[in-house]
Amino acid sequence: MPNTSQSSSASSTKSSTAGKSGEKYDGFTEDERAAMKERAKELKASARRDARSAKARAEGDAEVRAKIAEMPDADRVLAERIHEIVAASAPDLAPKLWYGMPSYARDGKVVCFFQSAEKFKTRYATLGFSDLARLDEGSLWATSFALTELDAAAEARIAALVEKAVS
C-alpha cells in the first residue's frame, strides 16, 4: 500500500517547482512533440502504400530528398552525401522518413538514419543504426556516429558500416 503522505508531498513539490519556473512540464520538449507528429504522418502515408513496390520506393526517395532540401546548408550537404553513400553501398535499402529524418529501411524497418544537428539543436549531425544493423563486434559496438564533415576516409568508413549493417 503506497504511503499517501509521501505521494502528496512529492506531487506538491513537483507542482510548486513547476510553478516557480513559470514553465509547464509535460514530459516532452516542443521538438520531441514535433518529431512524434511527423512520425504519425509518416505512418499514415506508409499504411497507404506497399513498402516493397517501386512506386513506394520512388515516393520514399522523393520525400527524403525533399526533407534534405529543407535542411540548413551544413546539414544538407552531409545528408545529401549520406543519401548517395547509402544508395551505392546498400541499394536494397529503401529511403523513407522516420521521425522527420532521412532513413533507410529493409522490409519497412529502419536500418540506418541521418539526424541533422539543427533538428534537435545539437552541435553535430548523427548517422545512426538501429538494432537491425549487423554491426555487432563482441560485447560492445557503436550504433551512432557524430558527423561534422565528410572527407574521403569518412565516406569510406560510412560505406563499410552500411555494407556491414545489411550483410
N, C-alpha and C positions, 0 to 999 in steps of 0.2 A: 504494500500500500504506500503510495507516494506521500511524502511529507508536504502537506499543502502550505505550511508556513514558509518553507523554503521556496516552493514554486512561486507563490505570490510575491515573495520578496525579490526573487530573481527577475520576475517579469516586470515589477515596478521599477527595478533598477535599469532594466533594458529600455523601458519606455521613457524614463526620465533622462537617460543618457541620450537617447534619440532626440528628445525634446531640447536638450541643451545645445546640440549641434545645429538644430534647426533643419536637419535633413531627415527625410523619411527613409527608413531602411526596409527594403522588401526582398532582399536576398540576391538580386541580380542587378548588375550595372545597366545603364542605358545601352551600352554597346553589346552586352550579352543578350539583352532582350531583342535588340535589332537582329542579331545573328540568329536567334531562335525563330523570329518571324520570317527571315529569309529561308531558313530550313523548312518551315512549314509550307511556304510557297513552292520550294523545290520538290517536296514530297508530293504535293498535289499535281504538279506538272509531270513528274515521272510516273505517277499512277496512270496517267492518260496515255502513256506510250510504252511499247515493249523495249526494254533497255538493250536488247540484242539486235534490234533492227538497224539497218543502215541509216534510215531516216532519224531514229533516236540518236544515233552516234553523231550525225551531222548537226542535229539540233543542240546536242550537248556541247559539241565543239564551238558552235556559234555563240552559245550562252557564255562559255568560258572565255572566249576571245572578247566578247562584249564587256564582261566583268574586268578583264585585264586592261582593256582600253580605258576604263574609268579610273584606274589607279593613278596615284601621283607618279611622276616620271621615274624616280628611283625604283619604286616597287614594280612599275610597269615593265621596265627594262629587264629586271630579274625574272618576273613572271613569264614574259614572252619567251625568254631563253629556256626556262624550265619547261615550258609547254613544248618547245621544239625538241629538247633533250628527251623528255618522256615519250613523245610520239616516235622518235627514232629508236629509242632503247627498248621500248615495250609497246609495239604497235597494237597489241591485243587489248591494252587498257583503254577504256572509253572515257573521254573527258566529260566531266559533269560538275555542276556546282554543289558544294557541300558547305552548309552554313555561310553561304555567300562567298566561298573561296573556291578557286580552281582546284579540282581534284581529279583523280584518275582511278577508275574502278574496273574490277573484273566481276562479271555477272551481277552488276549493280552494287557491289560492295567496295567501298573506298580502300585502295591500297596505299596511295600517297596523295599529298595535298600541299599546296602553297598557301602560306598565310602572310599577307602583306604586313609590314611594320605599321603602316598608318591605320589599318583596321582596328587594332587594339592598342594603338598608341605605344608601341614598343620601339626599342632602339634598333632592332634588326628584323628583317623578314625571316621566315622559317620554312624549311622544307621538312615536312613530317611524314611519318609512315604509320599505318595502323597495325594492329596485331596480326593482320592477314599477310603483311610483308614478311618474307622469309629472310630476315636479317640476323637471325639467331647466331650468336657466337659465344659458346659456353654458357655461363650463367649471368652474363652482363653484356648488353649492347645498347647502342644509341638508337632512338626512334625519331629524333628530330635534330635538325641541323640549322644553326644560325647562318644567314646569308647577308653579306654586306656588298659584295661584288662578285662577279664571276670571271675568272681567268681560265685559261686552258686546263690547268691542273684541277681546278674546282669542277669544271664541266665534265672532265673525265671521271672524277670521283663520283659525281652525281649519276652519270650514265651507268657506272659499275654498280652503284647502290640500287638503282631502279631495276637493272637486269637481275641482280641477286634477289631483289624483293619479289619478283614474279617467277623466279626459277622453280 
